[in-house]
Amino acid sequence: MQNQKIKNIAFCICLIFILHPLLCLPLIIIEVYNKRHYALILLGCFMGLCAMLWPPTGDLYRHTMDYFDYIDKDEFELKLGQFDFILYYLSYVFANLGINFELVRFLFVFLSYMIVFFIFEDMGKTTEFITKHYRISLCIFFFSVPFCLIAFGLRYGFACSLMYLGLYYLLIKNRKIGWVYACLSIMTHYSLIVMLLLIWIVRLGINISSKRIVWFSFLSFIFLSSIFLEKIILLLPLPGFIQAAILAYVSGYWSGEHFEDHSLGFRLASILSYITIYPLVYYFLQIKEKSKLNSFLIIGICLWSVCSVSSELFVRTSLFLIFPLLLYMLSVVNMSGHLKKMQLILYFLIITFCSQLYSYRRVLGISDMYKLGYSSSASILFHTYDEEWIHKNVSFDGDPF
């Protein structure tokens, strides 16, 4: 009888979601707190629908225009040395099948949330803190997903989610299936090959437990210059095109000059968008423990320090490391007596989420996001920003008018 009642409630909520997803959101949240798995799927779908209404500016503008170019092409072609092809191939397939590009955004965001929710539920079977503090743990996992990063740029944010799953399987569950997700990650965005190499080093059995090296690496914030980092990159055994791509972030426009084109409010919001990394690193350094994930994070934080010479590399590395640090805090260490620390982390994650939304306020101002207020799920799924809308609202540089 009780099971039938639960099924009836689930059916009604799913029906309401189809008719009006925003109106259904409070009901979804209630069911999520009641530990209903279907509600997590609906929550992921809701975030995917929000991504579909995100306007094509910046990187998303370029990806959208690539999609329109693929419509007239009979064959899919890759550039020489381009192995991060997943988005481009999906765009080609969708363009030739007549499927709107917005559905690619839905897939990337939806799958990212499903990956994080899967890790959350799987860890909840064995982790004391998640069992005792389910709601706060769920909020931590939800806000750890870089929604704006995925919706705006697609490739890097989704690649991070795939790498998280690979890292979880390889360093926590010790299962080789993680290599599949890690490889899919670098086929989505080449820059994650660095994290793949770090995982490979740790899996070889190289155990680094002393965190003194992390304190030493913090000197990079003060003394390391971009010129020195350029020389290090050129010495690495990486293909030339990857070195060139990384160097563009170290010494090019994205190394810090792009901040000069934005207001003080944007710069502050950009800093707050990754502020969660600082308390997490602080808590991490207080813990004495040996594990593969611990070794990975020691090397990763050293890399994070070195990347401080480039604002773009520093931000990207910061955003990536937040989730593995959360996994460490929740899985490796018994956090049952550290509720206040995790509450503080949640507050920082909420600040990060809101800051990212604020930094994209101009972009959201020209969007069709208001349609969430009255549209059904079906109408949003068929929503598209056509070329005419793009030419009227977005410049050739990808900036909103």
C-alpha positions, 0 to 999 in steps of 0.5 A: 500500500505504501509503495503504491502511494509512493508510485502515485506521488512520483507519477503526479510529480513527473506529470507536473514536471512535463507540464510546468517544470518550474512549478514542479521544482519545490515538489522535486526538492521535497522528494529529493530530501525524501531520498527518492532517486527519480527526483534526482533525475528530475532535478538533473533534467531541470538543470538541463532545461535551464542550460537549453535557455542559456544564450549562445555567447562566448565559447557557446557562440563559437560552438553554436556557429560550428553546429550551423556550419556542419549542416551543409557538410556531408563528412565529419573532418577533424583538424590535425592533432585534434583528439578532443572531438566529442562535442564536435562530432555530436554537433555534426551528428545532431546537425545532420539529423536536424536535432537542435544544438540546444539538446547537446547542452541539455545532455552535457548538463544533465549527464554532469549532474547524474555523474555527481548524483551517482557518486553521492548515492554510491558514497552514501552506502559506506560514508558515515557523514553522508548517512547522518547528514544526508541533506547537507551532503546532497546540497554540497554535491549539487552546488559543486557542479559547475553549472555556469561553466558547462552551460557557457563553455560546454567542453571543459565543465563536462570533461571535468565531470567525466574525469571526476567519475574516472578519478572516483573509480580509479582512486577510491573504488580501485576499479579499472573502468575509471580509465574509460571515463578518464579517456572520454574526459580528454576526448572532450577537452584536451587540458584534462590530460594533465589530471589523467597523468597525475592519476596515472602517476598515483596508480603506479604506486608513487605514494606522497604523504608528506604535505610539506611539499605543498607549503613549499609550492605556495612560494609559487604565488610570490616568486614564480613568473610566467617566463619560468613556467613557459620553460617548464611547459616546453620541457614536458613530453607533450605534443607540440599542439598541446604545448601551444594551447597551454602556452596561450593561457600562460602568456597570452591574452587569457593569462590575465589581460582579459580581466582588463576588459571587464568591470571591478564587479566582474573581477570580484565575482570571478574571484568569488567563483572559486573561493571554495578552494581556499577553505578546502585546501586549508582543511586538507593540510590539517589532515594526516592520512595516506591514500591514493586520493591524498597523493593525487591532491598533494600533487594537484595542489602543487600544480594549482600553486604553479598555475597562479601565474596565469589567471585562466589556468589558476581558475580552471585548476581551482574549479577542477580541484574543488570536487576531489577535495570534497570527495577526500573530506567526505570519503577518506576522513571520518567527518562525523564530528566536523559538521560545522566545517562542512556547513561552512564549505556549503556556504562557500559553494553557494557563494561560488554558484551565485557569483558565477551567475552574477558574472554572467548577468549581461548574458542572462539579460538577453536570454530566454530564461524567462520562458521557464516561468510559463513553458512546459518541458516539451516546449523548452526541449524544442526551443532554439536560438536560430541564426537570425536571433544570434546575429541580432543579439550577439557580436562576431566576437561572441559578446552580447549586444 
